[in-house]
């Protein structure tokens, strides 16, 4: 079965696998000539030509990749018959994404720490409050120590509240 890559602007947006004809519904036999019915039955399981599925304009954006090894995947670039791995984010983009994630985790920790710290400061904290406050502060320190240059940093788990 044929396989195509949809490449409108030099980037693989989708991999399209061929389709096969299914069995015609039995009630259709009464509505067609015996010759047409036999033709419908004979094509069951055979590949549907791409021209019967898509418009010529769309087909012009496809590249057949049936025999390309390894098979291209979404996001790859395509130029002059060559597929290349997708370009990943830059080091600066990775760091910015990780800073945003870190800041989100720190905000959550700060929101959790506030009331617990108030209870401790007012001598109104239970032993559980004190332990949870310590856990959230340790979490906040751990989050602050994560290496933001890694593509997938190991974020520490938040304490169970």
C-alpha positions in Angstrom: 0.0 0.0 0.0 1.3 3.4 -0.9 2.3 6.0 1.7 2.5 9.8 1.1 3.8 12.7 3.1 1.8 15.9 3.0 4.5 18.6 2.5 2.9 22.0 1.7 5.9 24.3 2.5 8.9 22.0 3.0 7.7 20.6 6.3 6.0 17.2 6.7 2.6 18.0 8.2 1.0 14.6 7.9 1.7 11.0 6.8 -1.1 9.6 4.7 -1.4 5.9 4.3 -3.3 4.4 1.4 -6.8 3.0 1.7 -8.5 -0.1 0.3 -11.9 -0.6 -1.0 -14.4 -2.1 1.4 -17.2 -4.5 0.6 -20.2 -3.0 -1.0 -23.4 -3.0 1.0 -25.5 -6.1 0.0 -28.5 -3.9 -0.8 -26.6 -2.2 -3.5 -26.6 -5.3 -5.6 -30.2 -4.7 -6.5 -29.4 -1.2 -7.8 -26.6 -2.0 -10.2 -26.1 -4.3 -13.2 -24.5 -7.7 -12.6 -21.3 -6.5 -14.3 -21.0 -3.4 -12.0 -21.7 -5.6 -9.0 -19.0 -8.0 -10.0 -16.6 -5.1 -10.4 -17.4 -3.8 -7.0 -16.9 -7.2 -5.5 -13.6 -7.8 -7.3 -12.0 -4.6 -6.0 -12.6 -5.4 -2.3 -9.3 -5.2 -0.5 -7.5 -3.5 -3.4 -5.8 -0.1 -3.0 -7.9 3.0 -3.9 -5.9 5.2 -6.3 -4.9 8.4 -4.6 -6.6 10.4 -7.4 -10.0 8.9 -6.4 -9.6 10.3 -2.9 -8.0 13.8 -3.2 -8.0 16.7 -5.5 -5.1 17.3 -8.0 -4.2 20.4 -6.1 -3.8 18.5 -2.9 -2.0 15.6 -4.6 0.6 18.1 -5.9 1.7 18.8 -2.3 2.2 15.1 -1.6 5.4 13.1 -1.9 5.3 9.3 -2.1 7.3 7.8 0.7 6.3 4.2 0.4 9.9 3.0 0.1 11.7 5.7 2.1 13.5 4.2 5.1 13.1 5.2 7.8 9.6 6.5 7.1 9.4 10.3 7.5 7.5 11.6 10.4 5.5 14.8 11.1 7.7 17.8 11.6 10.6 16.7 9.3 11.8 19.1 6.8 12.0 18.1 3.1 14.2 19.7 0.5 15.5 18.4 -2.8 14.3 14.9 -2.1 15.9 14.7 1.3 14.1 14.4 4.6 15.8 15.9 7.7 14.9 15.6 11.4 12.8 18.4 12.7 14.7 21.3 14.1 14.3 21.4 17.8 13.9 24.5 20.0 17.0 26.6 20.5 18.9 26.6 23.8 17.4 30.0 24.6 13.8 28.8 23.9 14.4 25.7 26.1 15.6 28.0 28.9 12.7 30.3 28.6 10.2 27.5 28.6 11.8 26.0 31.7 11.9 29.4 33.4 8.1 29.7 32.8 7.6 26.2 34.2 9.8 26.9 37.2 8.0 30.2 38.0 4.7 28.4 37.9 5.9 25.7 40.3 7.4 28.4 42.6 4.1 30.4 42.6 2.2 27.2 43.6 4.7 26.6 46.4 4.5 30.1 47.7 0.7 29.9 47.8 0.9 26.7 49.8 3.6 28.1 52.1 1.8 31.3 53.1 -1.0 30.0 55.3 1.3 27.4 56.8 3.9 30.0 57.7 1.2 32.2 59.2 0.0 29.3 61.4 3.6 28.7 62.6 4.2 32.5 63.2 1.0 32.7 65.3 1.9 29.6 67.3 -1.3 28.0 65.9 0.3 25.3 63.8 -0.2 21.6 64.2 2.6 19.1 63.9 1.2 18.3 60.5 1.3 22.0 59.5 5.0 22.3 60.5 5.9 19.1 58.6 4.0 20.3 55.5 5.6 23.7 55.7 9.0 22.2 55.8 8.1 19.9 52.8 6.9 22.8 50.7 10.0 24.9 51.5 12.2 21.9 50.5 10.2 21.6 47.3 10.6 25.3 46.6 14.4 25.0 47.1 14.5 21.9 44.9 12.6 23.6 42.1 14.9 26.6 42.2 17.9 24.2 41.7 16.6 22.5 38.6 18.9 22.9 35.6 16.9 25.1 33.2 19.2 24.3 30.2 18.0 20.7 30.0 15.4 19.8 27.3 13.4 17.8 29.8 14.5 18.7 33.3 13.6 16.4 36.2 11.1 18.5 38.2 10.7 17.4 41.8 7.2 16.2 42.8 5.1 18.6 44.9 4.3 17.6 48.4 1.0 15.9 49.0 -1.3 18.4 50.8 
